[in-house]
Amino acid sequence: MSKNLIFYTNPMSRGRIVRWMLEEIGVPYETKILEYGTTMKSPEYLAINPMGKVPAIKHGDNVITEAAAICAYLAETFPEAKLMPINDEERALYYRWLFFTAGPVVEIFEMSNFNPVITPELQRSLGCGNPQDALDALAKAVNTSTYITGDRFTAADVYIASYIGFCMQIGKLEKRQEFVEYWARVANRPARIRATEIDGAL
Ligand SMILES: N[C@@H](CCC(=O)N[C@@H](CS)C(=O)NCC(=O)O)C(=O)O
């Protein structure tokens, strides 16, 4: 018997990344909407994610938090969706750029909220180093092949493209040709359109 899959989210959150991933996977799931500051911080939800943040999923008795980890978990748990890397070359690119985005790149977007002075000394200890170098590296990575691992779309693209698309939309990421073209290659996937419609309606 298949395990229950519960998705905890708010439509105005990184939960949109996971919604897209769930729609790509195409298995049934139940959505629980949590509100900022109230149900997200309730004892019931803190027992699931002690951070009181979304997204999270519960698959049977297993809880997974962190949008990138959820994408990777779902890809591996539902291999029939073919969103996992299938050989060493793909696997290397998949983990490398998935973690690069979840760490250094997200750090850049979050730091931009408070405009810190990033001195060369600070760059040595910051995971993103020089932010411009990190964004140049990401631009090159998404411009090397159709998708981040080559010619097959994977869960890493769901996560990386979600950040690129959203941050260009809100003006946190320069609309460089590499990013615009990568985003255009994935934005019209039926699962993404479905996910956007579902969260839009919510
Ligand atoms: N590192 C987490 C970040 C999750 C996160 O910060 N979620 C925000 C919404 S985008 C949230 O739930 N904020 C509510 C709060 O902190 O009270 C991930 O990547 O999933």
The ligand as an SDF file (V2000), in Angstrom:
LIG
                    3D

 20 19  0  0  0  0  0  0  0  0999 V2000
   15.7180   26.7120    4.2140 N   0  0  0  0  0  0  0  0  0  0  0  0
   14.2950   26.5740    4.0570 C   0  0  0  0  0  0  0  0  0  0  0  0
   13.6710   27.9670    4.1840 C   0  0  0  0  0  0  0  0  0  0  0  0
   12.2100   27.8930    4.4580 C   0  0  0  0  0  0  0  0  0  0  0  0
   11.6520   29.2810    4.7450 C   0  0  0  0  0  0  0  0  0  0  0  0
   12.3600   30.1880    5.2000 O   0  0  0  0  0  0  0  0  0  0  0  0
   10.3530   29.4200    4.5130 N   0  0  0  0  0  0  0  0  0  0  0  0
    9.6770   30.6750    4.7830 C   0  0  0  0  0  0  0  0  0  0  0  0
    8.6950   30.9630    3.6650 C   0  0  0  0  0  0  0  0  0  0  0  0
    9.5140   31.1530    2.1080 S   0  0  0  0  0  0  0  0  0  0  0  0
    8.8510   30.5140    6.0620 C   0  0  0  0  0  0  0  0  0  0  0  0
    8.2270   29.4990    6.2540 O   0  0  0  0  0  0  0  0  0  0  0  0
    8.8370   31.5490    6.9140 N   0  0  0  0  0  0  0  0  0  0  0  0
    7.9830   31.5760    8.0700 C   0  0  0  0  0  0  0  0  0  0  0  0
    8.6890   31.9290    9.3300 C   0  0  0  0  0  0  0  0  0  0  0  0
    9.9140   31.8420    9.4010 O   0  0  0  0  0  0  0  0  0  0  0  0
    7.9940   32.2720   10.2680 O   0  0  0  0  0  0  0  0  0  0  0  0
   13.9560   25.9200    2.7120 C   0  0  0  0  0  0  0  0  0  0  0  0
   14.7330   26.0990    1.7790 O   0  0  0  0  0  0  0  0  0  0  0  0
   12.9330   25.2370    2.5810 O   0  0  0  0  0  0  0  0  0  0  0  0
  1  2  1  0
  2  3  1  0
  2 18  1  0
  3  4  1  0
  4  5  1  0
  5  6  2  0
  5  7  1  0
  7  8  1  0
  8  9  1  0
  8 11  1  0
  9 10  1  0
 11 12  2  0
 11 13  1  0
 13 14  1  0
 14 15  1  0
 15 16  2  0
 15 17  1  0
 18 19  2  0
 18 20  1  0
M  END
$$$$
